[in-house]
Amino acid sequence: MKLKPVKLNIEIYPEAVINYMKDSALYDSSCSPQARVTFINKDDGYFLKEAAEGTLKTEALMTGYMHSLKLSEEVLYYGSFHGRDYLLSRKIQGEDCTHPDYLSDPKRLCDTIASLLRELHEMDGKGCPVQDRIMTYTKSVKRGFDMRSYEPDLFKGIWEFESFSDAKCAAEEGLPLLKKEVLLHGDYCLPNVVLNNWKLSGYIDLDCGGIGDRHIDVVWGIWTLNYNLGTVEYTSRFIDVYGKDIIEFEKLRMIAAMEMIGG
């Protein structure tokens, strides 16, 4: 997690948020242009995310639900104020999986996140507030059919396609095969998994979570090891630890195509 000291006019924020920001050191920890994330260095720490009105609602719901399962932080405030959404939550104790202590032991890291993902997928998601993640996922993929968001090198060295047309065909073939089968994280990447001495403290950035197809999380688990470790060496190991007996390998390739296009 990268933190940059920042000065903000806290008077423009909702009153419930101001009470936490007052007399606190503030740090920018944003990693996306779509949302500003501020770390509030008070007590054990808080994170405040702000974005366009209505865009943080699903994340607030999913984070609250995952907190009830002891899998995420506590949501202290969610609301819209002057055309912006604000989501305030406690900091999960520990470090995310991009911390050097974890990256320096890649085999253990691979095995850890694969095992944790399998455990997540085996949980009962009957109380999940997003019971059909496939519907919104499908809409997102189809919006990418205009080729504007195509990323042909997203899974370079793992799943590659000769052209956008080939990727689109694979995506179209795979969409009807997606199942509402497990509780998904939705963006299962190393920065979104927080460990404390190699044990799970919780998950963050849950706006893409819900009940959906396990292969979506598996694809991102493979991607993040490739991206953050700079090698495809751990792809097979991740699948083996997760459980290759329940993996449809062609579906992984189809979902990779969906993500390249706009998933």
N, C-alpha and C positions, 0 to 999 in steps of 0.2 A: 504494500500500500504506500503510495507516494503522497506526501503531505507538503503543501506549500502555504506558508502563512498568508492570511488574507484579512483585509479590513472591510467590514460590511456595515451598511446603515441598518442596524437591526430594527429600527422603528418602522420599517416598511413591511415587516413580517407579521404573521398572526400573533396575537397576544400570547397564546398558549406556547408558541415557539420562542418568543422573546424571553420568557422567563428562564429558559435553558441557556440562551445565548448571552444573556446579561453577565457582565464581569467574567467572561470566559475567553480563552484564547481560541481563535477560529482558524481552520486550515482548509484549503481547497483540496479535495481528493477526487475530483471529477475525472472520469475516463471516457466520457461520451459528450458530444456537442448537444445532444438532446436533453441532457439533464445536468444540473449543477448539484454536486454533493459536497457538503460542508461537514468537516469533523469538528465537533464541539468538545474541547478538552476540559471537561468538568466531571467530577466524580470518576466513574469508570469509563466515561466516554459516551458520546451520542453521535449519530449520523443524521443529518438533515438533507433529504433529497427534494429538489424542486424542479418542476417541469411544466409543460403546457397543461392547462386545465383539463382534467379528466383522464390524463395519461397515466397517472400513478394509482388509479383505483384498483386495478387488478393486482398490482404488486402489494398494495396494502392488505387486500383480502387474503392473498396467498401467504404473505409473511405472517399475518395473524394466525392463519390456519396451521402453518408449519410450526409456529411457536407453540401452539396447543399440543403439538406432537413432540415438543422439545427438540425441534430441528432448526429453529431460527430465532432471531432476536425478538424482543417484545416491541410491538408498535405502541408508541406513546401518543401519537397524534397523526391523524390524516384529515385533510380538508382542503377546500379551494378558497382562495383569498385573492381578490383583485385580478382574476384571470389566470392565476397560477395554482398548481397543485403542490402541497407540502406534505411530506412523509417524514416523521421523526421517529427514530427507533434507537434502542440501546445498542451500544457496540458489543458484538460478540467477542468474548475474551479469547485471545489466541492470535494466530497469524494465518493469513490465507496461504494457499499452497504454492504461491510464487516466491515465498520467503526462501532465502538461500539455504536455510537449514533443511528444507524439504527438497529443493531442487538438487542439492548436493548428494542425495541418495535416490536416484531416479527409479531404481528397481522397487524399492520399498514404497516410493511415492505412487508408482503405477499400480502396485498391488493394493495399496490403501484406497485409492479413489475408485478402483474397479470393485473392490469388496463393498465399499460404502454405497456405491450406486446400486449394486444388486440388493443390498439391504433396503434401500429406499424403495425400489421397485416391488419389493415383497410386502410393503406396508399396505394396510387397508385404507383406501382413499375415499371411503363412502361419504365422509363429511366434507370433502374438498369443495370449495366454492366454485371451482371451474371444472365442471363435469364433462365438458366436451372441448378439449384443447384442439382436437383435430379440425373442428370447424374453422376456427380462427387461423390455424396453421395453413389449411388449404387455401383460404382467401389470400393469405400473404404470398404463398407460392404462385398462385394464379396472377397476382398483380405483377410478378416478375416476368411474366410471359412476354412483356414488351421489350425485354432485353436490357432495360435501363440499369438494373442493379446486378447484372451478371458478373460473377467473379470466377473466371475460369481456373485460376491458380489457387483457389481456396483450399483444396485438398491435394495439392501437387505431391506426387510420389505415392499417393494412397489410392485415390479415385480420380481418374482423369477422363475427359471426353474430347473427341476430335473437334467438336464445334458446339455452338449454342444449340443448334438444331438437335444434335445427339443428346445433349443434356436435357433438353425440353422433352424429348420423347421418353427418356428414362423417368423423368419426373411425372409425366402424364400417366405412364404405366404404373407407377408406384402409388399415386394418390389414392386410388380405390382400395389399396391393400392396407392402408393405415388403420390401426385398431385403437379403440379406447380400452386399454388393458392394464395400465399401471399408473401410479402417481409419479409424474415427471417433475424434474427440476426445470427443464426447458432450455437452460443455458448452462449445461454442466461443464464448466471450465475451471481451471485451477484457481483463478482469482475469486471465484464464487464459492469455494469450499474452504471453510475456516477450521483449522486444527489447533489443538492445544496439546503439545507433546505427543503428536501423532494420533490423537484421538479426536473424533469429530466434536467440534463446538457448535457448528451450525452452518446453514446455507444462507447466502444473500443473493440479491438480484433475482427475484422469483417471479417477475412479471410475465414470463413465458411458461410458467408452470401450470399444472392441471392434469386431468386424466387424459392420457394419450398413449402413443406407441413408444415402447421401450427403446426402439432403435434410434429415435431422435436423440435421446441422451447418450446412447452408446457412440453415435457418430461424433458428437461434440467431445466426449471423453477421449476418443482417439485423436481428434483434431488438436485438443489442447496439449496433449503430450508431445505431438509433433511440433506444434508452434512454440511451446515454452521450453522444450528440451532441445529443439533444433534437429530432431532425428525421427525417422519412422520406425526405429528399432523396437519400440515398445508396443506397436500396434497389435501383434499377435498375442503378446503377453497379457495385455489389457483384456482382450476378448477371452482368453483362456481363464483368467481369474474371475471375470464376470460370469462366465458360463457359456461356452460356445454351443452347448447342446440346445440352448433356447434362442440362438441367433440365426436369423435368416440372412445369409451373407449378401444375396442379391438385393435385399431390401436396404441394406446399408448403403450400397452403391446408388440406389434410387433416391434415398433421402439425401445423400451427398449432392446429387444433381439438384434436388429441390432447394437445398441451402445455397448452392452456387447461384441459382436463379433468383432467389428472393425469399427463402423460408425464414 
